[in-house]
Amino acid sequence: MLGSSSGAREWVATATLTVGVAAAGYLVYKAIFCKDKSCKSMVNIDIQKDNPKVVHAFDMEDLGDKAVYCRCWRSKKFPFCDGAHTKHNEETGDNVGPLIIKKKES
């Protein structure tokens, strides 16, 4: 019985050391070798990917009393917010919300 307990402790110690070394190796790899685009994560995963840059411009007069714009890049109505940030935040732990532009009350 003592032998199996000792073997289990050795296995846990070996597994812990292996995970620690792998994590340290990954962090070193990211710090030294990931300087190009291939190691960066994208914010925009599927909106207008055929364009080199996604840009939207609106005239203030056309906004009406209030405009709500997406900042998580997950909205099906992009550039307008459809509330997709709620699911994004739950899945990722992020805290992004929409950009809300209101007409100033006089």
N, C-alpha and C positions, 0 to 999 in steps of 0.2 A: 504494500500500500504506500509506503514511504517513497519507493522508487517512482511510482506513477505521479505522485504529487511533485516530486523534484523535476521530473521530465516536463510536466505541465508548466512549471515556473520557468524552466529554461526556454521552452517554446514561446511563452509570453514575452520573455526578455528579448529573445531573438526577433520576434515579430515587431516589437516596439522599436528596437534598434533599426530594423530594415525600413520601417515606415518613416522614421526620423531621417535616415540617410537619403531615402527617396525624396522626401519633402525638401531637404536642404539642397539636394542635387537639382531639383526642379527650379527652385528659387535662384540658384546660381546660373542655371541655363537661361532663365528669363532675363536676369540682370546682364549677362555677358553677350548672349547670342541673339536675343530678340530685339533687334533695333529696327527691323523692317516691318512692313504692313502685315506680313503673314502671321505675326505673333500678336497682333492687336485685335481686340474684339470690336465688331461693328455695332453701331447704334441703329442705323437704318438697315433692316434686314431684307426689305422687299419693296420699298416705295420708289418708283421711277428710277430703277437701277440702270436704265439705258442712258440716263443723263449724267454728265460728269459732275454736276453739282445741282442739288435740289434747292430752288429758290422760289419764294412766293412773295408777291408785292400786292398791297391793297391800298386804295385811296381811303383816307379817313372818312370821307363823306359816304362811302359805300358800306361802312361797317354797321350802320344803324346804331341802336342804343348800347349794344353789347356784342362782343365777338369772343369766342372761346377757342383757342388754338392748342393743338396737340404738341406736347414736348417729349413724349415717350416714343414716338415714331411707330406706334402700334395701331393707331386709329384707322378704321376702314374708311373714314371720311376725311383723311389727311388732306390739307393741313388743319382741318377743324377737329376738335376733340369729340370723341364718341364715348368717353369713359373707359377706354381700353387700359388706361394707366392703373386702374384698380386691380385688374388681374395681373398686370405686369408687376406691380408692387408686391402683391401676395406671393408671386412665384419667385421673385428675386430679392425681396427685402429692401427694395429701393423705396424712395419717398417722392417720386416725381409726380407732379400735378400739371394741370393745364395753365396756359397763359390766358388771363382774362383781361380784355380791354373794354372799359366802360366809358360811355360819354359822361363827362363831368356835369353834375347837377348844378344848375345856376340858381 
